[in-house]
């Protein structure tokens, strides 16, 4: 069984102030709130005890600052202990060491004394090396402020003291490895690090990692890659990487050393690194890889942490380090997604054509063994494509048992591991992409000659029927994973289509994939603004971790309970799937939206369960004229389904409308682009409307398979649903002075099993009203109590 952390009380009211004599004193940019002190103390205890911590701290509560300062204070204390030769052993190790059978006590004591002295000597040597580096970093920091005055002089001085010798390359440990989903979130983290005292007053250095695609400053390589990350990786490695034989103009030992020191002089995000890289003519990607060894804080996107190959590429060792996963509410999907792969019939058939052409061209040059392996690979892909074409034209999406798939395609007797080894060692698909690009060039040259011969001077080009670089890697990954994966926790999904059916190898249980990360790290912190409910994490992500090694900590909000008003509205809203298309229900909702729009000043944000249902509701309300009546009151904006640029443009228009006209209505989708990572603070989100409950499709075959592997699938769908709801309604409260009302339009919200899954800081203020009119009356009192003119009079 699990219970919330009992080390410190869980605060549900931002006004609560409790003296803490047992908590460490954490450096903080300002006087921390009580809930921030509580979070830091709880996290510090997790690191001390080598535990997994699940920490919920709503947005606006200073979560990032709390994570940074508690983690680095623990690192400081840990290093101090090392320097003093103090032991840092896991619980139980001390007793085991002092009770070694067959050895006298004095032998054990002397042995432990010698070990402590050796550790202390090693720490002293490491500190000496770090001091040498720190001297250069300090010099760099001192010159950085004068760069614009005399950039040539600052560069000259750095060259004189920038040769990083091998003796200075000791690995700094322990590290704080911070990860989040996007580079934007990592940039926000770096901005928070800049506010702390750590990077200014000590040798706690920080680096942000990123893929070559985001950090490459070689314009010629970027042009040739044409937006393909895989292609750019190959082009970079073709130039020789960061070794001595590199032909890239941005890979120079002196320039890389200077930029490494400059990157450590102050925390830099990717934009900073690119700017400084162009100035120093040094590759930011290889600089960040170098900087990992010397950094106390490493910021890395999910993709760089969840892949073993990516971690090795970055030189990122998790052993005995602290891993902080922020925005961890979506980590299960991220883990499963990183280990899933999709291929289509077109991709398979085109890859077969390309491989066949490659074999024909180089038939006389290939080694006999390579010819055999290449023919085997082509045969395997042909059989899979033939099976997919025969079985993927009709029917519903369905799971295909791995054993049945191998037997049905006729590949059960093939040594797949041998083929996988061949494709990896020969770098076949990297060579294939260059071959295909050459084919396209030659085809266009031939086309141009033919047109000139016919007297047509116009130049035109055609695309060779080919697979993209990403598709090639998808085929390679499919061969590697689909035919060798653990069938216990992976499923093969067939999605029929008349033109182009697909096969999807899906990971359905993240626990197996995540286990090595949990076991390697000293401590793992899963943090987020909305983590509740956490049952799915305990079952799917941490099944191998005993309850005694997990601390669950849930803090309240910085806002008072009186600053939010979540309302379950009446029994007249029934948005169950079987009833949600009812015309009377849709009319009722339309009238509700009209009343809310006419009553609430500022932004009204409505979340629907899906894009399809949002579209259905809009069409109905348009047809009966209700949407037009709402438009007469407030302008209506809708979340677009495609294009992040379109989303940001629409969001800017929505905010501008509120600023200029005093209000607007925004129709969004739960799980869509606006349901997380976007702030509807202040007037941009004075009222949040949840339309129904966004339950996942219970007939989804992959969802059924996922439920089947769980030890306790009870309430699994409820948990998935409410996790999405909690993310959406949390968009409105973003800082201590913010306030908002939340209308929960579905009678199922009143069920105890649902209310129990709401975040505690929302549940503490939850009320029920019989009608929308009584709800609006409560909202009027709510706004008046806050003395804010948010209800139109």
ZAGUZA-654117 format. One line per 2 residues: for each residue x, z, y of C-alpha. Coordinates in steps of 0.5 Angstrom, whole numbers, plus 2048, in hexadecimal, padded with zeros to 3 digits. Layout:
// ZAGUZA-654117
X,Z,Y  ... .
This chain:
// ZAGUZA-654117
800,800,800  802,7FF,807 .
801,803,80D  803,802,815 .
809,805,817  809,80C,817 .
810,80D,81B  80C,80D,821 .
805,80D,823  801,806,824 .
7FF,806,82B  7F8,802,82D .
7F8,803,834  7FD,801,839 .
7FC,807,83E  7FE,80C,838 .
805,80F,83A  808,813,835 .
80F,817,835  814,815,830 .
81A,819,82F  81B,816,828 .
81C,80F,82A  823,80C,82C .
824,80A,833  824,803,834 .
826,7FF,839  821,7FB,83D .
820,7F7,843  81B,7FC,846 .
818,802,844  814,801,83D .
80D,802,83C  80B,807,836 .
809,801,831  810,7FE,833 .
814,804,831  810,805,82B .
811,7FE,828  818,7FE,82A .
819,805,826  815,802,820 .
819,7FC,820  820,800,820 .
81D,804,81A  81C,7FE,816 .
823,7FC,818  826,803,816 .
823,803,80F  824,7FC,80D .
81C,7FA,80D  817,7F5,80F .
813,7F6,815  80D,7F2,817 .
80C,7F3,81E  806,7F2,822 .
807,7F2,82A  802,7EE,82E .
804,7E9,833  805,7EC,83A .
808,7F3,837  80F,7F1,837 .
810,7EF,830  816,7EB,831 .
81A,7F0,835  818,7F5,830 .
81B,7F1,82A  821,7F0,82E .
823,7F6,830  822,7FA,82A .
825,7F6,826  82C,7F5,82A .
82C,7FD,82B  82C,7FE,824 .
831,7F9,823  835,7FD,829 .
834,803,825  836,800,81E .
83D,7FD,821  83E,804,824 .
83D,807,81D  842,801,81A .
847,803,81F  847,80A,81D .
848,809,816  841,80B,814 .
83D,809,80E  837,804,80E .
834,804,807  82D,803,805 .
829,809,803  82B,80C,7FC .
832,808,7FC  836,80F,7FF .
833,813,7F9  835,80E,7F4 .
83C,80D,7F7  83D,815,7F7 .
83B,815,7F0  83F,810,7EC .
840,812,7E5  846,813,7E2 .
84A,814,7E8  84C,81B,7EC .
849,81C,7F2  850,81C,7F6 .
851,815,7F4  84A,813,7F6 .
84B,816,7FD  852,813,7FE .
850,80C,7FC  84A,80D,801 .
84F,80F,806  853,809,805 .
84D,804,805  84B,807,80C .
852,807,80F  853,7FF,80D .
84C,7FE,810  84E,801,816 .
855,7FD,816  851,7F7,815 .
84C,7F8,81B  852,7FA,81F .
855,7F3,81E  84E,7F0,81F .
84D,7F3,826  854,7F1,828 .
853,7EA,826  84C,7EA,82A .
850,7ED,830  854,7E7,830 .
84E,7E3,830  84A,7E7,835 .
850,7E6,83A  84F,7DF,83A .
847,7E0,83A  848,7E4,840 .
84D,7DF,844  848,7DA,842 .
842,7DE,845  846,7E0,84B .
847,7D8,84D  840,7D6,84B .
83E,7D8,852  843,7D4,855 .
842,7CE,851  83E,7CA,857 .
844,7CC,85C  84A,7C9,858 .
848,7C7,851  84F,7C3,850 .
852,7CA,851  84E,7CE,84D .
84F,7C9,847  856,7C9,848 .
856,7D1,848  852,7D1,841 .
857,7CC,83E  85D,7D1,83F .
859,7D6,83B  854,7D3,836 .
858,7D1,830  854,7D5,82B .
859,7D7,825  857,7D8,81E .
858,7E0,81F  852,7E0,824 .
84D,7DD,81F  84B,7E4,81C .
844,7E4,81A  840,7E9,81F .
83B,7ED,81B  836,7EF,81A .
832,7EA,81E  82B,7EA,820 .
828,7E3,81E  822,7E1,822 .
81D,7DC,820  817,7D9,823 .
813,7D3,822  815,7CE,828 .
81A,7CD,82C  816,7CF,832 .
815,7D6,82F  81C,7D6,82E .
81D,7D5,835  819,7DA,837 .
81D,7DF,833  823,7DD,836 .
820,7DE,83D  81E,7E5,83B .
825,7E6,838  828,7E4,83F .
824,7EA,842  827,7EF,83E .
82E,7F3,83F  831,7F1,838 .
834,7EB,83A  837,7ED,841 .
83A,7F4,83F  83D,7F3,838 .
83F,7EE,833  838,7ED,830 .
838,7E5,830  832,7E0,82F .
831,7D9,82D  82B,7D5,82B .
82C,7D0,826  828,7C9,825 .
828,7C3,821  82D,7BD,823 .
827,7B9,826  826,7BE,82B .
82D,7BF,82D  831,7B9,82C .
833,7B6,833  836,7B0,830 .
832,7AA,834  834,7A5,82F .
832,7A9,829  82B,7AB,82C .
82A,7A4,82D  82C,7A1,826 .
828,7A7,823  822,7A5,827 .
81E,7AC,826  820,7AD,81F .
823,7B4,81E  825,7B1,817 .
828,7AB,819  82C,7AF,81F .
82F,7B4,81A  832,7AE,816 .
834,7AB,81C  838,7B1,81E .
83B,7B3,817  83D,7AB,817 .
841,7AD,81D  845,7B2,81A .
841,7B9,81C  845,7BE,81F .
84C,7BD,81B  852,7BA,81E .
851,7B3,81C  84A,7B3,820 .
849,7AC,824  844,7AF,828 .
846,7B0,830  843,7B7,830 .
847,7BA,82A  84D,7BC,82D .
850,7C3,82B  852,7C5,832 .
84B,7C3,835  847,7C7,82F .
84B,7CD,830  84A,7CD,838 .
842,7CC,837  842,7D1,831 .
845,7D6,836  840,7D4,83C .
83A,7D5,837  83C,7DC,835 .
83D,7DE,83D  836,7DE,83E .
830,7DC,839  82E,7D5,839 .
828,7D1,837  828,7CA,834 .
827,7C7,83B  82D,7CC,83E .
832,7CA,838  830,7C2,839 .
832,7C3,841  838,7C6,83F .
83A,7C2,83A  839,7BC,83E .
83E,7BF,843  843,7C1,83E .
842,7BB,83A  841,7BF,834 .
83C,7BF,82F  837,7C4,82F .
835,7C4,828  83C,7C5,825 .
83D,7CA,82B  837,7CE,828 .
83A,7CE,821  840,7D1,823 .
83D,7D6,827  839,7D9,822 .
83F,7DD,81F  840,7E0,825 .
839,7E2,827  835,7E8,826 .
82F,7E5,828  82D,7DE,825 .
827,7DB,827  824,7D5,822 .
81E,7D1,820  81A,7D2,81A .
81D,7CC,817  824,7CF,818 .
822,7D5,814  81E,7D3,80F .
822,7CE,80C  828,7D0,808 .
82B,7C9,809  82A,7CA,811 .
82D,7D1,811  833,7CF,80D .
834,7C9,812  834,7CE,818 .
838,7D3,814  833,7D8,815 .
834,7DE,810  82E,7E3,80F .
832,7E8,80B  831,7EF,80E .
82E,7EC,814  828,7ED,818 .
822,7E8,818  81D,7E8,81D .
817,7E3,81C  813,7E2,822 .
80C,7DF,823  80C,7E1,81B .
805,7E0,81A  806,7D9,818 .
80C,7DA,814  809,7D9,80D .
807,7D2,80F  80D,7D1,812 .
811,7D3,80C  80C,7CF,807 .
80C,7C9,80C  814,7C9,80C .
814,7C8,804  80E,7C3,804 .
80F,7BB,804  80A,7B5,804 .
80B,7AE,802  807,7A8,803 .
806,7A2,7FE  808,79E,804 .
80F,7A2,804  810,7A2,7FD .
80F,79A,7FC  813,799,802 .
819,79D,800  819,79A,7F9 .
819,793,7FD  81F,796,801 .
823,799,7FB  822,792,7F7 .
825,78E,7FD  82B,793,7FE .
82C,793,7F6  82C,78B,7F6 .
830,78A,7FC  836,78F,7F9 .
835,78E,7F2  83C,78B,7F1 .
83F,791,7F5  83B,797,7F2 .
83E,79B,7ED  83B,79B,7E6 .
838,7A2,7E6  836,7A1,7ED .
832,79B,7EB  82F,79E,7E5 .
82D,7A4,7EA  82A,7A0,7EF .
826,79C,7EA  823,7A2,7E7 .
821,7A5,7EE  81E,79E,7F0 .
81A,79E,7E9  818,7A6,7EA .
815,7A4,7F1  812,79D,7EE .
80E,7A2,7E9  80C,7A7,7EE .
809,7A1,7F3  806,79E,7ED .
802,7A4,7EB  800,7A6,7F3 .
7FE,79F,7F4  7F9,79F,7ED .
7F7,7A6,7EF  7F7,7A7,7F6 .
7F2,7A2,7F8  7EB,7A6,7F7 .
7E9,7AD,7F6  7EA,7B4,7FA .
7F0,7B7,7FB  7F3,7BB,7F5 .
7F8,7BF,7F2  7FD,7BB,7ED .
800,7C0,7E8  808,7BE,7E8 .
808,7BE,7E0  802,7B9,7E0 .
805,7B5,7E6  80C,7B4,7E2 .
808,7B2,7DC  803,7AD,7DF .
809,7AA,7E3  80D,7A9,7DD .
813,7AD,7E1  813,7B3,7DC .
819,7B0,7D8  81E,7AF,7DE .
823,7B3,7E0  821,7B5,7E7 .
826,7BA,7E9  82B,7B4,7E7 .
828,7B0,7EC  827,7B5,7F2 .
82F,7B7,7F1  830,7AF,7F2 .
82C,7AE,7F8  82F,7B4,7FB .
837,7B3,7F9  836,7AC,7FB .
833,7AD,801  82E,7A7,7FF .
829,7A7,804  82E,7A8,80A .
831,7A1,808  82A,79E,806 .
828,79F,80E  82E,79C,810 .
82D,796,80B  825,795,80D .
827,795,815  82C,790,813 .
827,78C,810  822,78C,816 .
828,78A,81A  829,784,816 .
822,782,815  821,782,81D .
827,77E,81D  824,779,818 .
81E,779,81C  821,777,822 .
825,771,81F  81F,76E,81C .
81B,76F,823  821,76B,827 .
821,766,821  81A,765,823 .
81B,764,82A  818,76B,82C .
81C,76E,831  818,775,831 .
81C,77B,82D  817,77F,829 .
819,784,824  815,787,81D .
816,78D,81A  818,78D,812 .
813,790,80E  817,797,80D .
817,79E,80D  819,7A3,813 .
81F,7A7,812  81A,7AD,811 .
816,7AA,80C  81D,7A8,808 .
81E,7B0,808  817,7B1,806 .
818,7AD,800  81F,7B1,7FF .
81C,7B7,800  816,7B6,7FB .
81A,7B3,7F6  81E,7BA,7F6 .
818,7BF,7F7  812,7BC,7F4 .
816,7BA,7ED  81A,7C0,7ED .
816,7C6,7F1  813,7CC,7EE .
80C,7CA,7EB  80A,7D1,7EC .
80A,7D1,7F3  80A,7CA,7F5 .
804,7C5,7F4  803,7BE,7F4 .
7FE,7BB,7F9  7FB,7B4,7F8 .
7F7,7B2,7FE  7F3,7AB,7FD .
7F3,7A6,802  7F1,79E,801 .
7F7,79C,804  7FC,7A1,804 .
7FB,7A7,800  800,7AD,800 .
804,7B2,7FC  805,7B9,7FF .
809,7BE,7FB  807,7C5,7FE .
80A,7CC,7FE  804,7D0,7FD .
808,7D7,7FC  80D,7D9,802 .
810,7DF,7FE  814,7DC,7FA .
817,7D8,7FF  818,7DD,804 .
81B,7E2,7FF  822,7E0,800 .
822,7E1,807  81E,7E8,807 .
824,7EA,802  82A,7E8,806 .
828,7EB,80C  829,7F2,80E .
822,7F3,811  81D,7EE,813 .
818,7EE,818  812,7EA,819 .
80F,7EB,820  809,7E8,824 .
804,7E9,829  7FE,7E8,823 .
801,7EA,81C  7FA,7ED,81A .
7F8,7ED,815  7FF,7ED,811 .
7FC,7ED,80A  7FE,7E6,809 .
805,7E7,80B  806,7ED,806 .
803,7E9,800  806,7E2,802 .
80C,7E3,805  80F,7EA,803 .
80C,7EB,7FC  813,7ED,7F9 .
814,7F3,7FF  812,7FA,7FD .
80D,7FD,801  812,802,803 .
816,7FD,806  811,7FA,80B .
80F,7FD,811  809,7FB,815 .
808,7FC,81C  803,7FA,821 .
803,7FC,828  7FD,7FC,82D .
7FD,7F8,833  800,7F9,83A .
7F9,7F8,83D  7F4,7FE,83D .
7EE,7FD,838  7EA,7FC,83E .
7ED,7F6,840  7EA,7F2,83A .
7E3,7F1,838  7E2,7EE,831 .
7DB,7ED,82F  7D7,7EB,829 .
7D1,7E7,82B  7CA,7E8,827 .
7C8,7E6,821  7C6,7DF,823 .
7CC,7DB,822  7CE,7D9,81B .
7D3,7D4,81B  7D4,7D4,813 .
7D6,7CD,810  7CF,7CC,80E .
7CB,7CE,814  7D0,7CC,81A .
7CD,7C5,81B  7C6,7C8,81C .
7C3,7C5,822  7C0,7CB,825 .
7C7,7CF,824  7CB,7C9,828 .
7C6,7CA,82D  7C6,7D1,82D .
7CE,7D1,82E  7CD,7CC,834 .
7C8,7D0,838  7CD,7D6,836 .
7D3,7D2,839  7CF,7D0,83F .
7CD,7D7,841  7D5,7D9,840 .
7D7,7D4,844  7D2,7D5,84A .
7D4,7DD,849  7DB,7DE,848 .
7E0,7DC,84E  7E7,7D9,84C .
7E8,7D5,845  7E4,7D6,83F .
7E7,7D4,838  7E3,7D2,832 .
7E7,7D2,82B  7E3,7CE,826 .
7E5,7CE,81E  7E8,7C7,81E .
7E8,7C0,822  7E3,7BD,81E .
7DE,7C3,81F  7E0,7C3,827 .
7DE,7BB,827  7D8,7BC,823 .
7D5,7C2,828  7D8,7BD,82E .
7D4,7B7,82C  7CD,7BB,82B .
7CE,7BF,831  7CF,7B8,835 .
7C9,7B5,831  7C4,7BB,833 .
7C7,7BB,83B  7CA,7C2,83A .
7D1,7C0,83B  7CF,7BD,842 .
7CC,7C3,844  7D2,7C7,843 .
7D6,7C2,846  7D2,7C3,84D .
7D4,7CA,84D  7DC,7C9,84A .
7E0,7C3,848  7E1,7C3,841 .
7E8,7C1,83E  7E9,7C0,836 .
7EF,7C1,832  7F2,7BA,830 .
7F4,7B9,828  7FA,7B5,829 .
800,7B6,82E  803,7BC,831 .
804,7B8,837  7FD,7B7,838 .
7FB,7BF,836  800,7C1,83C .
7FD,7BC,841  7F6,7BE,83F .
7F8,7C5,840  7FB,7C4,846 .
7F5,7C1,849  7F1,7C7,846 .
7F5,7CC,84A  7F5,7C8,850 .
7ED,7C7,850  7ED,7CF,84F .
7F2,7D0,855  7EE,7CB,85A .
7E7,7CB,857  7E6,7D3,855 .
7E5,7D1,84D  7E4,7CC,848 .
7E3,7CC,840  7E8,7CA,83B .
7E6,7C9,834  7EB,7CA,82F .
7EC,7CA,827  7EF,7D0,823 .
7F5,7CF,820  7F6,7C9,825 .
7FB,7C8,82B  7F8,7CD,82F .
7F7,7D3,82B  7FE,7D5,82B .
804,7D5,82F  7FF,7D3,835 .
7FD,7D9,83A  7F6,7D9,83D .
7F8,7DF,842  7F4,7E1,848 .
7EF,7DC,84B  7F1,7D7,845 .
7EE,7DB,840  7E9,7E0,843 .
7E4,7DF,83D  7E6,7DD,836 .
7E0,7DA,831  7E1,7DA,829 .
7DC,7D5,826  7DB,7D8,81F .
7E1,7DA,81A  7E6,7D4,819 .
7E6,7D5,811  7EB,7D1,80D .
7E7,7CC,809  7E7,7CF,802 .
7E6,7C9,7FE  7ED,7C7,800 .
7F1,7C6,7FA  7F7,7C9,7FD .
7F4,7CF,7FF  7F1,7D0,7F8 .
7F8,7D0,7F5  7FB,7D4,7FA .
7F5,7D9,7F9  7F7,7D9,7F2 .
7FE,7DB,7F2  7FC,7E1,7F6 .
7FC,7E8,7F3  7F6,7EA,7F7 .
7F2,7E4,7FA  7ED,7E9,7FD .
7EB,7E7,804  7F0,7E2,804 .
7EC,7DD,808  7E9,7E3,80D .
7F1,7E4,80E  7F2,7DD,810 .
7EC,7DC,814  7EE,7E2,818 .
7F5,7E1,819  7F3,7DB,81D .
7ED,7DE,821  7F2,7E4,823 .
7F7,7DE,825  7F2,7DB,82A .
7EF,7E1,82D  7F6,7E4,82F .
7F7,7DE,833  7F3,7E1,839 .
7F7,7E8,83A  7FE,7E6,83C .
800,7EC,841  7FF,7F3,843 .
7FA,7F1,849  7F6,7EC,845 .
7EF,7ED,842  7EA,7E8,83E .
7E3,7E8,83B  7E3,7E6,834 .
7DC,7E3,831  7DC,7E3,829 .
7D7,7DE,827  7D5,7DF,820 .
7D1,7E5,81D  7D6,7E5,817 .
7DB,7E8,81C  7D7,7EF,81C .
7D9,7EF,814  7DE,7F5,813 .
7E2,7F1,80F  7E3,7EC,815 .
7E4,7F2,81B  7E9,7F5,816 .
7ED,7EF,817  7ED,7EF,81F .
7F4,7F2,822  7F3,7F9,824 .
7F3,7F8,82B  7ED,7F3,82B .
7E9,7F7,826  7EA,7FE,82A .
7E6,7FA,830  7E1,7F6,82B .
7DA,7F7,82D  7D3,7F3,82A .
7CE,7F0,82F  7C7,7EE,82C .
7C7,7E7,831  7CB,7E3,835 .
7C7,7E6,83B  7C9,7ED,839 .
7D0,7EB,838  7D0,7E8,83F .
7CE,7EE,842  7D3,7F2,83E .
7D8,7ED,841  7D5,7EE,848 .
7D7,7F6,848  7DD,7F4,844 .
7E0,7F0,84A  7DD,7F5,850 .
7E0,7FB,84C  7E7,7F7,84D .
7E5,7F6,854  7E6,7EE,853 .
7E2,7E9,856  7E2,7E5,84F .
7DA,7E5,84E  7D7,7E0,853 .
7D1,7E4,857 .
